[in-house]
């Protein structure tokens, strides 16, 4: 079964974090090993040992420090893990050899290193590195059995031939240590496999939960859209009957109440229409050339009456700008933004609709007002469905505007305007997959 989506990325992040801790801990041992090398240089009569430790530890310390710095800069890389593990194995084998082979206190470091090889090592190099450790163990046993290096053991630890040099003891130690190394590396690999299995199960459960949620949301959306559609017909009947009653009701409280009824029906119809626009799938685009300046003037003209009632002026400043898009949907985007600007603008204020010259393939339309701006509590959530600062708003206008813009490869942003107010910016360009005018549009 293939791993679920996101498995490799999460696995890489978690093992990167864990491996980073191991790399950091490894730096702590560099001073300790350096002090050991200094002790050996001063206390041991065998000069070859000091030269060997210096030749081993200086490049290894440089390598480990460099790798730690690189990890902090660029993070985890699978190839870097292999080289780090190989360097650790070589350093540990060399350090063990220089401090007494199988009778060195550093022999015990073989075991945790084998666990790390199993945990972090790629499958292709896992057994290669463990095999290198086991080969080193038997090579140490052979050196001590043959007595090829008489001063192999440290003088500080007794030196010369000691009880540990009995052949049976050395062979037994090498055999047991080899088995322990194989088991330790297999345990590390088992921990890795268990982690991968748990992560895969968690991601699959998450996918199933999200799919169930998506199916349920789709059902609820379809049901709510059907209910909203069914409500439009009785509302239309109520509106028509109220209009008939208006002609037969004399001026007074009754006429005022009927007028309130009609306004509320109009508002309910507007909310239902916005909800249907939001819930129904976006219909295919009817692409064509769109003159953004002409579109801005048209939208401003549509709102002249509403602006006059509220004592607000609408100004259009335009430069030549054309995009390839759906004019009806772009008009709806601007209508929603201008209506929001009108609702936010105080009497006597002005609304500016700006169409600057295009910058390369990107064209902009800005709707600027001098209202209170976006509330800090709503910043970042203004485009979420249902989020609104209006007492009687549906919270769908901005959501629909962004959805329509994104369908055409554009975007809608809300920014703070210098001097107070809000700047609604529509960014547009040719949708992917459609030729631009420069490419010979018919």
C-alpha positions as CSV (number, residue, x, y, z in Angstrom):
1,X,0.0,0.0,0.0
2,X,1.5,3.4,-1.0
3,X,2.1,5.8,1.9
4,X,-0.6,8.4,2.5
5,X,-0.2,12.0,1.4
6,X,2.2,14.0,3.5
7,X,3.9,10.8,5.0
8,X,7.3,11.5,3.6
9,X,7.4,15.1,4.5
10,X,6.3,14.5,8.1
11,X,8.7,11.6,8.4
12,X,11.5,13.8,7.2
13,X,10.7,16.6,9.6
14,X,10.5,14.4,12.6
15,X,13.7,12.4,11.9
16,X,15.4,15.7,11.0
17,X,14.5,17.0,14.5
18,X,15.6,13.8,16.2
19,X,18.8,13.5,14.2
20,X,19.6,17.2,14.9
21,X,19.5,16.3,18.6
22,X,21.9,13.4,18.1
23,X,24.3,15.7,16.1
24,X,24.1,18.2,19.0
25,X,24.8,15.6,21.6
26,X,27.8,14.3,19.6
27,X,29.5,17.7,19.9
28,X,29.6,17.3,23.7
29,X,31.9,14.3,23.4
30,X,34.5,16.1,21.3
31,X,36.1,17.9,24.3
32,X,35.9,14.6,26.3
33,X,37.7,12.7,23.5
34,X,40.2,15.6,23.2
35,X,41.1,15.3,26.8
36,X,41.6,11.6,26.4
37,X,43.9,12.2,23.5
38,X,45.9,14.6,25.6
39,X,46.1,12.2,28.5
40,X,47.3,9.4,26.2
41,X,49.9,11.7,24.7
42,X,51.3,12.6,28.1
43,X,51.0,9.2,29.9
44,X,51.5,6.6,27.3
45,X,55.1,5.6,26.2
46,X,53.9,4.4,22.8
47,X,54.3,7.3,20.4
48,X,52.4,5.6,17.6
49,X,49.2,5.8,19.7
50,X,49.4,9.7,20.1
51,X,50.1,10.1,16.4
52,X,47.2,7.8,15.5
53,X,44.7,9.6,17.8
54,X,45.7,13.1,16.5
55,X,45.5,11.8,12.9
56,X,42.0,10.4,13.7
57,X,40.4,13.0,16.0
58,X,41.4,16.2,14.3
59,X,39.7,15.5,10.9
60,X,36.8,13.8,12.7
61,X,36.2,16.7,15.0
62,X,36.3,19.1,12.1
63,X,33.8,16.9,10.2
64,X,31.4,16.6,13.1
65,X,31.4,20.4,13.8
66,X,31.0,21.2,10.1
67,X,28.1,18.8,9.8
68,X,26.4,20.3,12.9
69,X,26.7,23.8,11.5
70,X,25.3,22.6,8.1
71,X,22.4,20.9,9.8
72,X,21.5,24.1,11.6
73,X,21.6,26.0,8.3
74,X,19.9,23.7,5.9
75,X,18.4,20.9,7.9
76,X,18.1,17.2,7.2
77,X,19.4,15.5,4.0
78,X,19.3,11.8,3.6
79,X,22.8,11.6,2.0
80,X,24.2,13.6,5.0
81,X,22.8,10.9,7.4
82,X,24.8,8.2,5.6
83,X,28.0,10.1,5.7
84,X,27.5,11.1,9.4
85,X,26.9,7.6,10.4
86,X,29.9,6.3,8.4
87,X,32.0,9.0,10.1
88,X,30.8,8.0,13.5
89,X,31.5,4.3,12.9
90,X,35.0,5.0,11.6
91,X,35.8,7.4,14.5
92,X,34.5,4.9,17.1
93,X,36.4,2.0,15.6
94,X,39.6,4.0,15.4
95,X,39.2,5.3,19.0
96,X,38.5,1.8,20.3
97,X,41.5,0.4,18.5
98,X,43.8,3.1,19.9
99,X,42.7,2.6,23.5
100,X,42.9,-1.2,23.8
101,X,40.7,-2.8,21.2
102,X,38.2,-5.2,22.8
103,X,39.5,-4.2,26.3
104,X,38.9,-0.5,25.6
105,X,36.2,1.3,27.6
106,X,34.9,2.7,24.3
107,X,33.9,-0.8,23.2
108,X,30.5,-0.2,24.8
109,X,29.9,2.7,22.4
110,X,29.5,0.1,19.6
111,X,26.0,-0.8,20.9
112,X,24.2,2.7,20.9
113,X,25.9,3.4,17.6
114,X,24.4,0.3,16.2
115,X,21.0,1.4,17.4
116,X,21.4,4.7,15.7
117,X,22.5,3.0,12.5
118,X,19.3,1.0,12.5
119,X,17.2,3.9,13.4
120,X,18.5,6.5,10.9
121,X,20.5,4.6,8.3
122,X,18.9,4.0,4.9
123,X,18.1,0.3,4.3
124,X,20.8,0.1,1.6
125,X,23.6,1.0,4.0
126,X,22.2,-0.2,7.3
127,X,23.7,-3.7,7.3
128,X,26.9,-2.4,5.6
129,X,27.6,-0.2,8.5
130,X,26.7,-2.8,11.1
131,X,28.9,-5.3,9.1
132,X,31.8,-2.8,9.4
133,X,31.3,-2.8,13.2
134,X,31.2,-6.5,13.4
135,X,34.3,-6.9,11.1
136,X,36.2,-4.5,13.4
137,X,35.2,-6.5,16.5
138,X,36.7,-9.7,15.0
139,X,39.7,-7.8,13.7
140,X,40.4,-6.6,17.2
141,X,40.0,-10.1,18.6
142,X,42.5,-11.5,16.0
143,X,45.0,-8.7,16.8
144,X,44.9,-9.5,20.5
145,X,45.0,-13.3,20.0
146,X,48.1,-13.1,17.7
147,X,49.7,-10.4,19.9
148,X,50.6,-8.4,16.7
149,X,50.8,-5.2,18.7
150,X,52.4,-5.9,22.1
151,X,51.6,-2.4,23.5
152,X,48.0,-2.4,22.2
153,X,46.6,-2.0,25.7
154,X,47.0,1.3,27.6
155,X,49.6,1.3,30.3
156,X,47.1,3.1,32.6
157,X,44.8,0.1,32.2
158,X,47.5,-2.5,33.0
159,X,49.1,-2.9,29.6
160,X,50.7,-6.0,28.3
161,X,49.1,-9.5,28.5
162,X,46.3,-9.6,30.9
163,X,43.4,-12.1,31.6
164,X,41.4,-10.6,28.8
165,X,43.9,-11.9,26.3
166,X,42.9,-15.6,26.9
167,X,41.8,-16.8,23.5
168,X,38.5,-18.3,24.5
169,X,37.5,-15.1,26.4
170,X,38.4,-12.9,23.4
171,X,36.5,-15.2,20.9
172,X,33.5,-15.3,23.2
173,X,33.5,-11.6,23.7
174,X,33.7,-11.0,20.0
175,X,30.8,-13.5,19.3
176,X,28.5,-12.0,22.0
177,X,29.3,-8.4,21.0
178,X,28.6,-9.3,17.3
179,X,25.2,-10.8,18.2
180,X,24.4,-7.8,20.4
181,X,25.3,-5.4,17.6
182,X,23.1,-7.2,15.1
183,X,20.2,-7.2,17.6
184,X,20.7,-3.6,18.5
185,X,20.7,-2.4,14.9
186,X,17.6,-4.6,14.3
187,X,15.9,-3.0,17.3
188,X,16.7,0.5,15.9
189,X,15.2,-0.6,12.6
190,X,12.2,-2.0,14.4
191,X,11.6,1.4,16.2
192,X,11.8,3.1,12.8
193,X,9.3,0.7,11.3
194,X,6.9,1.1,14.2
195,X,7.1,4.9,13.9
196,X,6.5,4.7,10.2
197,X,3.5,2.4,10.7
198,X,2.0,4.7,13.4
199,X,2.5,7.7,11.2
200,X,0.9,6.0,8.2
201,X,-2.1,4.9,10.3
202,X,-2.6,8.3,11.8
203,X,-2.5,10.0,8.3
204,X,-4.9,7.4,6.8
205,X,-7.3,7.9,9.7
206,X,-7.0,11.7,9.2
207,X,-7.7,11.2,5.4
208,X,-10.7,9.1,6.2
209,X,-12.0,11.6,8.7
210,X,-11.5,14.5,6.3
211,X,-13.3,12.5,3.5
212,X,-16.2,11.8,5.8
213,X,-16.3,15.4,6.8
214,X,-16.1,16.6,3.1
215,X,-18.9,14.2,2.1
216,X,-21.1,15.4,5.0
217,X,-20.3,19.0,4.2
218,X,-21.2,18.4,0.6
219,X,-24.5,16.8,1.6
220,X,-25.4,19.7,4.0
221,X,-24.4,22.3,1.3
222,X,-26.7,20.6,-1.2
223,X,-29.5,20.4,1.3
224,X,-29.2,24.0,2.4
225,X,-29.0,25.2,-1.2
226,X,-32.2,23.3,-1.9
227,X,-33.9,24.8,1.1
228,X,-32.7,28.3,0.1
229,X,-34.0,27.8,-3.4
230,X,-37.4,26.6,-2.2
231,X,-37.7,29.6,0.1
232,X,-37.3,32.0,-2.8
233,X,-40.7,31.1,-4.2
234,X,-42.8,31.8,-1.1
235,X,-40.8,35.0,-0.5
236,X,-41.6,36.2,-4.0
237,X,-45.3,35.5,-3.3
238,X,-45.1,37.4,-0.1
239,X,-43.5,40.3,-1.9
240,X,-46.1,40.3,-4.6
241,X,-49.0,40.2,-2.2
242,X,-47.5,43.0,-0.1
243,X,-47.3,45.1,-3.3
244,X,-51.0,44.4,-4.0
245,X,-52.0,45.3,-0.5
246,X,-50.0,48.6,-0.7
247,X,-52.4,49.9,-3.3
248,X,-55.4,49.4,-1.1
249,X,-54.0,50.5,2.3
250,X,-54.3,54.2,3.1
251,X,-51.3,56.2,4.3
252,X,-50.5,55.6,7.9
253,X,-49.2,52.9,10.2
254,X,-50.5,50.1,7.9
255,X,-48.6,51.5,4.9
256,X,-45.5,51.9,6.9
257,X,-45.6,48.4,8.2
258,X,-46.1,47.1,4.6
259,X,-43.1,49.1,3.5
260,X,-41.0,47.5,6.3
261,X,-42.3,44.1,5.3
262,X,-41.2,44.6,1.7
263,X,-37.8,45.8,2.7
264,X,-37.3,42.8,4.9
265,X,-38.4,40.5,2.1
266,X,-36.0,42.2,-0.3
267,X,-33.2,41.7,2.3
268,X,-34.0,38.0,2.8
269,X,-34.1,37.5,-1.0
270,X,-30.6,39.2,-1.2
271,X,-29.2,36.9,1.5
272,X,-30.7,33.8,-0.1
273,X,-29.2,34.9,-3.5
274,X,-25.8,35.4,-1.9
275,X,-26.0,32.0,-0.2
276,X,-26.9,30.3,-3.5
277,X,-24.0,32.0,-5.3
278,X,-21.7,30.7,-2.5
279,X,-23.1,27.2,-2.3
280,X,-23.5,26.3,-5.9
281,X,-20.4,25.2,-7.9
282,X,-18.7,28.0,-9.9
283,X,-20.0,27.8,-13.4
284,X,-17.5,27.7,-16.3
285,X,-15.9,30.9,-17.4
286,X,-17.1,32.9,-20.4
287,X,-13.8,34.4,-21.3
288,X,-13.2,37.5,-23.3
289,X,-11.4,40.9,-23.3
290,X,-12.3,43.0,-20.3
291,X,-11.6,46.7,-20.2
292,X,-11.1,47.3,-16.5
293,X,-11.5,51.1,-16.8
294,X,-14.9,50.7,-18.5
295,X,-15.9,48.0,-16.0
296,X,-15.0,50.4,-13.1
297,X,-17.1,53.2,-14.6
298,X,-20.0,50.8,-15.1
299,X,-19.9,49.6,-11.5
300,X,-19.6,53.2,-10.3
301,X,-22.7,54.2,-12.3
302,X,-24.7,51.3,-10.9
303,X,-24.1,52.6,-7.4
304,X,-24.7,56.3,-8.0
305,X,-28.2,56.2,-6.5
306,X,-27.1,54.3,-3.4
307,X,-24.1,56.6,-3.0
308,X,-26.3,59.7,-3.4
309,X,-28.7,58.5,-0.7
310,X,-25.8,58.0,1.7
311,X,-24.0,61.2,0.9
312,X,-21.0,59.4,-0.5
313,X,-19.1,60.3,-3.7
314,X,-17.6,57.7,-6.0
315,X,-14.6,58.7,-8.1
316,X,-13.0,56.6,-10.9
317,X,-9.4,57.0,-11.8
318,X,-8.3,54.8,-14.6
319,X,-5.4,54.0,-16.9
320,X,-5.7,51.7,-20.0
321,X,-5.8,48.2,-18.7
322,X,-7.2,45.0,-20.3
323,X,-7.3,41.4,-19.0
324,X,-8.7,38.2,-20.3
325,X,-11.5,37.1,-18.1
326,X,-15.2,36.7,-17.5
327,X,-16.7,40.2,-17.5
328,X,-19.9,39.2,-15.7
329,X,-17.9,37.6,-12.8
330,X,-15.4,40.4,-12.6
331,X,-18.4,42.9,-12.5
332,X,-19.8,40.9,-9.5
333,X,-16.4,41.1,-7.8
334,X,-16.3,44.9,-8.1
335,X,-20.0,45.2,-7.1
336,X,-19.4,43.3,-3.9
337,X,-16.3,45.4,-3.0
338,X,-18.0,48.7,-3.8
339,X,-21.1,47.7,-1.7
340,X,-18.8,46.9,1.2
341,X,-17.1,50.3,0.7
342,X,-20.4,52.1,0.7
343,X,-21.5,50.3,3.9
344,X,-18.3,51.3,5.6
345,X,-18.1,55.0,4.4
346,X,-19.5,57.8,6.5
347,X,-21.6,60.6,5.0
348,X,-19.5,63.1,3.1
349,X,-16.7,60.6,2.4
350,X,-15.5,59.5,-0.9
351,X,-14.8,56.1,-2.5
352,X,-12.1,55.8,-5.1
353,X,-12.0,53.1,-7.7
354,X,-8.5,53.1,-9.2
355,X,-7.2,51.2,-12.3
356,X,-3.5,51.8,-12.5
357,X,-1.3,50.8,-15.5
358,X,-0.6,47.1,-15.6
359,X,2.7,45.9,-14.2
360,X,3.8,43.2,-16.7
361,X,1.1,40.5,-16.8
362,X,-0.6,41.7,-13.7
363,X,-3.4,44.3,-13.6
364,X,-4.9,45.8,-10.5
365,X,-8.2,47.4,-9.4
366,X,-8.3,49.2,-6.1
367,X,-11.5,50.1,-4.2
368,X,-10.5,52.6,-1.5
369,X,-12.7,54.0,1.2
370,X,-12.4,56.1,4.3
371,X,-14.3,54.0,6.7
372,X,-13.2,52.4,9.9
373,X,-11.1,49.8,8.1
374,X,-11.0,46.0,8.9
375,X,-11.5,45.3,12.6
376,X,-8.3,43.8,14.1
377,X,-10.4,40.8,15.5
378,X,-11.5,40.0,11.9
379,X,-8.1,40.6,10.2
380,X,-7.1,37.3,8.5
381,X,-10.6,36.0,8.7
382,X,-12.5,38.5,6.6
383,X,-12.8,36.2,3.7
384,X,-14.1,33.3,5.7
385,X,-17.8,32.5,5.1
386,X,-20.1,34.1,7.7
387,X,-17.5,36.5,9.1
388,X,-18.8,40.1,9.0
389,X,-18.8,43.3,11.0
390,X,-22.2,44.4,9.7
391,X,-25.1,44.1,12.0
392,X,-27.3,42.7,9.2
393,X,-24.7,41.3,6.8
394,X,-24.5,37.7,5.6
395,X,-20.7,37.4,5.6
396,X,-20.6,36.0,2.1
397,X,-19.8,39.0,-0.1
398,X,-16.0,38.9,0.3
399,X,-16.0,35.1,0.2
400,X,-17.8,35.1,-3.2
401,X,-15.6,37.9,-4.5
402,X,-12.4,36.1,-3.7
403,X,-13.8,32.8,-5.1
404,X,-14.8,34.5,-8.4
405,X,-11.4,36.2,-8.7
406,X,-9.4,33.0,-8.0
407,X,-11.5,31.1,-10.5
408,X,-9.9,33.4,-13.1
409,X,-6.4,33.1,-11.7
410,X,-6.6,36.3,-9.7
411,X,-6.8,37.3,-6.0
412,X,-8.5,39.8,-3.7
413,X,-6.8,41.3,-0.7
414,X,-7.8,43.7,2.0
415,X,-5.2,46.2,3.2
416,X,-5.1,49.2,5.5
417,X,-5.3,52.4,3.6
418,X,-2.9,55.2,4.4
419,X,-4.7,57.9,6.4
420,X,-7.4,55.5,7.5
421,X,-9.9,53.3,5.8
422,X,-9.6,50.1,3.8
423,X,-8.1,49.2,0.4
424,X,-9.6,46.3,-1.4
425,X,-7.2,45.2,-4.1
426,X,-8.1,42.9,-7.0
427,X,-5.1,41.3,-8.8
428,X,-5.8,39.9,-12.2
429,X,-3.9,38.2,-15.0
430,X,-4.6,35.8,-17.8
431,X,-5.7,32.5,-16.3
432,X,-3.4,29.5,-16.8
433,X,-4.0,27.6,-20.0
434,X,-5.4,30.6,-21.9
435,X,-3.4,32.6,-24.4
436,X,-2.7,36.3,-23.9
437,X,-3.3,39.0,-26.4
438,X,0.4,38.9,-27.3
439,X,0.1,35.3,-28.2
440,X,-2.4,36.1,-31.0
441,X,-5.8,36.0,-29.3
442,X,-8.5,36.0,-32.0
